[in-house]
């Protein structure tokens, strides 16, 4: 079960298809010279309830969800006021 703040990402991801989420992140990542992601990777993120540190900024860009929600270990919530 997803943690409450991370549920915001899960809802957003489920509003798209997982393939669309993977495509959006992949396009952003490829612009930075990195490999893309698969829909299976997005499924794994949802299961784990956290985005890998190396993908957080790209996911933040395409989703509009703040990095402290996507990975609170790397980007602690106290640095960002949750509205």
N, C-alpha and C positions, 0 to 999 in steps of 0.2 A: 504494500500500500504506500502511495506517495505521501511524503510529508506535506503539510498544509501549504507553505509558500511554494514548494515545487509543483504543487497541483496546478498552479497558474500555467507553467510550461506544459504540463500534461494536457490541460484543456486546450491550449493553443495548438499543440501538436495534433490533437484528435480532431480539431476543426478542419485541419488540412488532412491530406492523407500522409502517412508516414513517408511515402515516396516523395511527396512534394516538399516536406520538411527537409529530407535528405538532399534533394535537388537544390533547394535554396541555400542550405549551408554549404554544399559542395561548390556552387557557383561563387560564393563569397570566399571560400578557402582557395579555390583555384586562382582567383585574382591575387591572392597572397603567395602564390607559388607552392601551394600544399595540395596533397591528395584530397579527393572528396570523401564523402561519407555515404554509407548505405542505409537503406531503411532498417536493416537489421540492427545497425549501430544505434539508430534513434530508438528502436524498441528497447534495446539494452539500457540506454540512458533512462528511459521511463521506468523500467524495472528497478534500476538501482536508485532512482530518485536524485540523480546528480549528473551534471554535464562534465566530461573530462576537462581538466584544466586547459589543455591545448585547444579546446573547441569553444570555450566559454565566450570569448569576445565575438566570434563569428555568429554564434547562436544569438547573442545579445543584439547584434546588428540586424539580423533578419527577423527576429521575433519581437523586439522592443521590450523584452523582459530583462530587468536589471540583473547584472552578473551576481549580485549577492543572493539572489533567489536561485540562480542556476547552479552555483557552486559556493555555498556559504563557508566552506573550509578555506578556500583560497581567497575569497572576497567576503570577509565577515559582515554580517548584517548591520553591526553597529556603525559601519561606515556609510550606511545608506538607510534613511528613514523609510520604513515600509508604510505606505499610505493606507 
